[in-house]
């Protein structure tokens, strides 16, 4: 079973992963996705995908932003 199938079955609403394909698949089905980029990964600029480099950025986006529903 693929991760996306598990996300859908479990009704996941948020994904944080360092695998870009997993984040894209989740975002494509409407799951809020955070791509955890490391220093060697490319910067991704896609409307439905948030690129982050540390947990502080994730915290700020989720807790301190109106962008998270």
C-alpha positions as CSV (number, residue, x, y, z in Angstrom):
1,X,0.0,0.0,0.0
2,X,1.3,3.4,-0.9
3,X,1.5,6.3,1.6
4,X,-1.1,8.3,-0.3
5,X,-3.5,5.4,0.0
6,X,-2.9,5.4,3.8
7,X,-3.3,9.2,4.0
8,X,-6.7,8.9,2.2
9,X,-7.9,5.9,4.3
10,X,-6.9,7.6,7.6
11,X,-8.3,11.0,6.4
12,X,-5.0,12.8,7.0
13,X,-5.2,16.6,6.7
14,X,-1.5,17.5,7.0
15,X,1.7,15.8,5.6
16,X,5.2,16.8,6.5
17,X,7.8,14.8,4.5
18,X,11.3,15.1,2.9
19,X,10.1,13.1,-0.1
20,X,8.9,15.5,-2.8
21,X,6.8,12.9,-4.6
22,X,4.9,12.1,-1.4
23,X,4.3,15.8,-0.7
24,X,3.1,16.3,-4.3
25,X,0.8,13.3,-4.3
26,X,-0.7,14.5,-1.0
27,X,-1.1,18.1,-2.2
28,X,-2.7,16.9,-5.5
29,X,-5.6,15.3,-3.5
30,X,-6.1,18.3,-1.3
31,X,-3.9,17.4,1.7
32,X,-2.0,20.4,3.1
33,X,1.7,19.4,2.4
34,X,5.0,20.6,3.8
35,X,8.1,19.6,1.8
36,X,10.9,19.4,4.4
37,X,13.9,20.5,2.2
38,X,17.4,19.8,3.1
39,X,20.4,21.9,2.1
40,X,21.0,19.9,-1.1
41,X,17.4,19.8,-2.3
42,X,16.0,22.3,-4.8
43,X,13.6,25.0,-3.8
44,X,10.1,24.1,-4.9
45,X,7.7,26.9,-5.9
46,X,4.3,25.3,-6.3
47,X,1.0,26.8,-5.3
48,X,-0.3,23.8,-3.4
49,X,3.0,22.8,-1.7
50,X,4.9,24.6,1.1
51,X,8.6,24.2,1.2
52,X,10.1,24.4,4.7
53,X,13.7,24.0,6.1
54,X,13.0,23.7,9.8
55,X,10.3,22.9,12.4
56,X,10.1,26.6,13.3
57,X,8.8,27.4,9.8
58,X,6.2,24.7,10.1
59,X,5.1,25.9,13.5
60,X,4.8,29.5,12.3
61,X,2.8,28.4,9.3
62,X,0.4,26.2,11.2
63,X,0.0,28.0,14.5
64,X,0.6,31.6,13.6
65,X,-1.0,31.8,10.2
66,X,-4.5,32.1,8.8
67,X,-3.3,30.0,5.9
68,X,-3.9,26.8,7.7
69,X,-7.5,25.6,7.7
